[in-house]
């Protein structure tokens, strides 16, 4: 396996630099001022409209989705819309806050994003409900209670007969789209401390589900039973405490044929080959945000607000841009010849893919842009915190539409004909042989999860013992030093 460190990582020490006069140091994580950019072009605002109350100050990743010329969007308080993509006219509006289960909650608390496929629209809530709506008129087909917060986007099987959703603990639920019946529940991430953001589920045909986990791994599940048939280690979970061990794969993995690109919060980025069952490369970039990819480059926004562009051919760094430090920069999308991202003050930035310069900067909405823009039908869609949806157009050469088409083809043909299971693993999963019964399999899986939790508890106990030992050793050394100081006055050698 080839390990390449492309960009050096620096540890800032600004917090330790104090003025001799005693004044407090400036906050090293304060966002920089917005740059002054003389845009080289203008973008056309096709339409803009409200989609409800938005997300406000809450964390709710509510990206819209697109199908058959229609935009499907939602607000945290329960408004779900079907919108004509061409002109912004609303086709239907469903208010899920009217459902009785939300009467006793602060709001409907929709989160995780909207997913539309095969005539259906799915969205989950932090109140623990998964809703399935008719894409034609917005009618609620069914709802199901998971008893756990849902903060990632639901996903449909290729045939459209099943819908899957992951809760905040990493468990995956499978439902029959026709009846709403829960088919199975699988998985559980052992990390107690995890990021709020989560990876979306990536369905592969009607066979597999792929998603990042909070323990630094990527799991591969069977759509039929939920059995875990592969587990890829992306980031090694190390550190003396729970905070330093946070290495979530919260960014959605990206397929490139039979290869998978995965970036973790604190453990680098990996290109994994399912054909060869090994990491092809590991790069020194980390992020909680999903990278953007075209045929030649990968663009990353890290959690400091810096953007990096990597050549796919040789993994070298084409450029980096650090002009937006700590401005809560969104994940990037590739739109034509540019990587596009927004920030907390509502600016939209166009980064030149050749050299990383900001060729365009546009004020969209003062409430802020909280999630990555979305490219659909050659247009760029941006959602604000206040719940406004904007449609922009800037595609003078047609490259935005052509790259979008290529990206859809990559997704449609991802891992076609490739067995994503680990070598030697059958349909029963990595925790049991093929001959085991389903009840025994679930019991075995629960035992493995419990063992992982017990191991973590033992590690925490060992760390507590080490801290107590260090405390006692320091106290002893202080007593010895004090005694030596006392005796030195009597002429006795230390």
Secondary structure, DSSP 8 states (H G I E B T S, - for coil): -EEE--S------GGG---TT------TTS---------SS--EEEEEEE-SS--TTS------EEETTEEEEE-TTSEEEEEETTT--EEEEEEGGGSGGGTTSSS--EEEEEEEETTEEEEEETTSEEEEEETTT--EEEEEE-SS-B-S--EE-TTSSEEEEEBTTS-EEEEETTT--EEEEE-----SS--S-----EEETTTEEEEE-TTSEEEEEETTT--EEEEEE-S----SSTTTT-----S--EEETTEEEEE-SSS-EEEEETTTTEEEEEES---SS--EE-SSEEEEE-TTS-EEEEETTT--EEEEE-TTTTS-----EEETTEEEEE-TTSEEEEEETTT--EEEEEE--TT-B-S--EEETTEEEEEBTTSEEEEEE--TTSHHHHHHHHHHHHHHTTTTT---S-TT--TT-TTS-TTS-HHHHHHHHHHHHHHHHHHHHHHHHHHHHHHHHHHHHHHHHHHHHHHHHHHGGGT---
